[in-house]
Amino acid sequence: QVQLVESGGGLVHSGGSLRLSCAASGRTSSTYQMGWFRQAPGKEREFVAAISRNGDSTDYTDSVKGRFSFSRDNAKNTVYLQMNSLKPEDTAVYFCAAASSLFLNTVFATQSLYTYWGQGTQVTVSS
């Protein structure tokens, strides 16, 4: 089992940057594929990005490609989401999630495959 704690959210102006962190405790995070999801007010939670167990593969939803970058430091049991050129439509609660995977290099975006979730961190982008 793994516990996930997100940090790094906040208020930023349009065009600004934030870096979200997600620290994992319990079982080592390298056992899990990791993902970021977000939920805006009145909307369903949606996939943002995923990274493979070894960090070699990533996947992003189209709306953040070229602006967001997902990385991991397995030695620190921490993953990071660097968010640049933020837009008001990026405003949401961002959730870190972990999915068990037998494979080192696979990524998937399906929420139901993610077993463990953090509590979320609020990101607000003002126009």
DAZI-V695678 format. One record per residue. N is the residue number from 1. PSI is psi in radians with two decimals (none if undefined). NEAR is the number of other ideal C-beta (glycine too) atoms within 8 Angstrom. Layout:
# DAZI-V695678
N:PSI:NEAR
N:PSI:NEAR
This chain:
# DAZI-V695678
1:2.66:5
2:2.50:12
3:2.42:8
4:2.32:13
5:2.07:9
6:2.69:15
7:2.92:9
8:-0.08:9
9:2.99:10
10:-2.90:8
11:2.28:5
12:2.65:11
13:2.73:6
14:2.34:9
15:-0.18:5
16:-3.07:8
17:2.66:9
18:2.68:11
19:2.05:9
20:2.50:16
21:2.65:10
22:1.95:16
23:2.31:10
24:2.41:15
25:2.85:7
26:-2.25:6
27:2.51:8
28:2.45:7
29:-0.37:14
30:-0.24:8
31:-0.30:8
32:2.51:14
33:2.51:14
34:2.64:15
35:2.77:15
36:2.37:15
37:2.85:13
38:2.68:13
39:2.02:11
40:2.76:9
41:2.26:4
42:0.09:3
43:2.83:8
44:2.73:4
45:2.41:8
46:2.71:9
47:2.44:10
48:-0.94:13
49:2.74:14
50:2.69:14
51:2.46:14
52:2.96:15
53:-0.67:11
54:0.00:8
55:0.01:9
56:-0.37:6
57:2.43:10
58:2.80:10
59:2.52:8
60:2.59:10
61:2.65:10
62:-0.63:5
63:-0.27:5
64:-0.07:12
65:2.34:8
66:-0.22:3
67:-0.62:8
68:2.60:12
69:2.23:7
70:2.25:15
71:2.91:9
72:2.62:11
73:1.67:9
74:-0.45:9
75:-0.50:4
76:0.03:6
77:0.73:11
78:2.46:11
79:2.75:14
80:2.50:12
81:1.84:14
82:2.13:10
83:2.00:13
84:2.86:8
85:0.83:6
86:2.56:14
87:2.74:7
88:-0.56:8
89:-0.12:7
90:-0.12:11
91:2.19:8
92:2.97:11
93:2.23:10
94:2.28:16
95:2.37:14
96:2.52:14
97:2.68:15
98:2.42:16
99:2.29:12
100:2.43:8
101:2.40:10
102:-0.31:3
103:2.49:7
104:-0.42:8
105:0.32:8
106:2.66:9
107:2.59:10
108:2.69:9
109:-0.06:9
110:2.10:7
111:-0.66:9
112:-0.28:4
113:-0.17:7
114:2.18:12
115:-0.67:7
116:2.47:10
117:2.54:9
118:-3.14:11
119:-0.30:7
120:2.68:9
121:2.38:12
122:2.31:9
123:2.15:17
124:2.18:8
125:2.05:15
126:2.59:8
127:none:4
